[in-house]
């Protein structure tokens, strides 16, 4: 490890990030249409007869847990996409994966309203994977990073336009569909958590087992192949997991913009590029940023809520333009 990111600094970052996340998690439980003190939280959880019990346990608590899990999932997905494609502009939303998953989710909600919600991540995964296949076909085998980013933005606009058309053509179901397109954790309950957790418990740990292979592939495909890494198989497998992580998040919260772009870059600057330290750092940063965005969405103009995706876009969009200007 280089002197730029010594072990002590990395450990300090993990501790600080974990403490910040814990503080934000408690704030997420405290803040809303009515405030709660830290001691009140434990009293209410132990007293189901309290009139505030439903709001805290059935509304704020699953929402806070989802912010941590989905933020981490989107950040890890961004790390995987950037590492495999070796493109600093790559992320699930920039490449159109998130919007394609959102399109499929909207189509399912409109045309199959009685479908079991547990199937939604499956269909969203299929949509995101097909979108990535289309992107690679359009870009070709040899492409420049800027070309993939521009084509991805164009595909994102296309998928979003189709989603808007479906909602306008089916106004009866528009309210339900809008929940997925705004990128929000509003109204997310334990039912949504029950859908996300089984997927994420399987998907999130897997990339850590490929940390060494990802490090080696960073040297280039030829060198990685000579060092014994089955490059094509690993790339395909990692991209499948990246798409699955992003689409699972989209199926629950809708497209949350730019988390998958910003978090990997911040993590690399803070702890370095080794994936054994990069992946946990990205998980913490993704969880912190989405939890913070969700809190801001609630407290700026209560009882009205803004989509959390607005706040992540306010950070991510300028950073994307900065990267676009730097990439030659």
BELCORPE-V717420 format. One line per field, one symbol per residue. phi: phi as a letter, one per 40 degrees, with the letter a starting at -180 (. if undefined). burial: # if it has 16 or more other ideal C-beta (glycine too) atoms within 10 Angstrom, else .. A space follows every 50 residues. Layout:
phi = ???
burial = ???
This chain:
phi = .cccbcdccccccdcccccccccccccccccicbcbcdccdcccccbccc ccccccccbcccccccccccccccccdcdccccccfbcccadcccgcccc cccccccccccbccccdcccdcccccccccccccdccccgcbacdccccc cccccdcccccccccdcccbccccccccccccgabcgcbccccccccdcc ccccccdccbccccccccchcccccccgccdcccdccccccccccccccc ccbgcbcgccccdcccccccbgccccbcccccdccccccccccccccccc acccbccccccccccccccccccccccb
burial = ....#....#..##..#..##..##..#####...#....#..#...... .#..###.###########################.############## ##########.........######.###.##.##...#.....#..##. ###.##.###..#..##......#..##########.#.#.##.##..## ..##..#..##.#####......#....#.#..##.###.########## ##################.######.###################.##.. ....#########.##...#..##....
